[in-house]
Amino acid sequence: MKPFLSFLFFTLSMSVFSQTVRKYSNEFMNIGVDAAALGMSGAVTAQTSDVNSGYWNPAGLLKLEDNQLSLMHSSYFANIANYDYAAFAMPLDDRSAIGISLIRFAVDDILNTTQLIDAQGNINYDRISLFSTADYGLTFSYAHALPVQGLNYGVNAKVIRRVIGEFASSWGFGFDVGMQFETNNNWKFGIMARDITTTFNAWAIDEEEFATVQDAVEGQNQELPETTEITIPKLQIGISKLIDFHYDYTLLTAVNLNIRFAENNDIISTSVASINPALGFEFGYIDMVYLRGGMGNFQNELQIDNTEQLSFQPSFGVGFKYRGIQIDYAFTDIGDQSVALYSNVFSLKVDLSVFR
């Protein structure tokens, strides 16, 4: 075992130093899934406990009591980009569970006008073609209970597929690791390490297709892009507390610290790491109706006069659950408090025991 671990560490280290490290890579995997979680600004690392835990923290899959299915659709950038998600999870026994999920983020039917003008300088609309760009993330999750009461861990294995028309495509592979701990008085703690092994992407570029756009704009696209990249790890730390009121009402409050190991415009940023908090709450009535809210994406934005102004992205959501079927809705960017465009997100979660 020791020689194997040494070889694995050496291989990962050489991969990090020999590939191109990008501050933002495979970002479609960081958008988030499940309208219930997005309504709380993603502050769910500590308490996620359903089929969507495969995305937020695979350790939460241990809370499953039966098989579950989840579906979600949302549109971004004024309905230009579509984001779709499907997941399935099931308990294996009282100490382990598995899950699988698929994310697709795509812009379809993009106009390719690079050949609009022919060699004689004439405009020919018949030379316009269409292409699509799509990103896929397939995740396999496994969760297991540790000997310590209330302590669970989970692991994700991810396969990334990215396609840009006929121009280029890539395959990527990576791993996530998560843990959760629950006390007897409804306090929950969680930690999620994304891309813990630095997710690796290898691109294949069609040089013939690239040549058709190489001189479309003078001075641009003159050289082939790099064919390898890695995604640096990210860390999410969460804490939550559930309060019951007279059995019928509940209030869930949660805080997340989202850490990137890079310098950016986050509210706390250094040359080593940047920290961005997320705050969320969920008010429930008889475990049937839910009202949610949250704030996240706190950024120090540079203004025209070179001063900095703090911005944030609020969120709002509602949910309804009846006999194992839960429908959730989330609305983000209320009041245009951030530069991000608002989005309407819908998701469906089904406990498959309802069909038995």
Salt bridges, closest charged atoms under 4 A:
GLU27 OE1 - ARG260 NH2 2.94
ASP50 OD2 - LYS349 NZ 2.75
ASP66 OD2 - ARG356 NH1 2.65
ASP84 OD1 - HIS73 ND1 2.59
ASP108 OD1 - ARG104 NH2 3.19
ASP135 OD1 - ARG162 NE 3.09
ASP176 OD1 - LYS158 NZ 3.13
GLU182 OE1 - LYS63 NZ 3.06
ASP195 OD1 - LYS158 NZ 2.74
ASP195 OD2 - LYS234 NZ 3.01
GLU226 OE1 - ARG22 NH2 3.17
GLU229 OE1 - ARG22 NE 2.51
GLU229 OE2 - ARG162 NH1 3.82
GLU282 OE2 - ARG292 NE 2.70
ASP287 OD1 - LYS321 NZ 3.27
ASP328 OD1 - ARG292 NH1 2.95
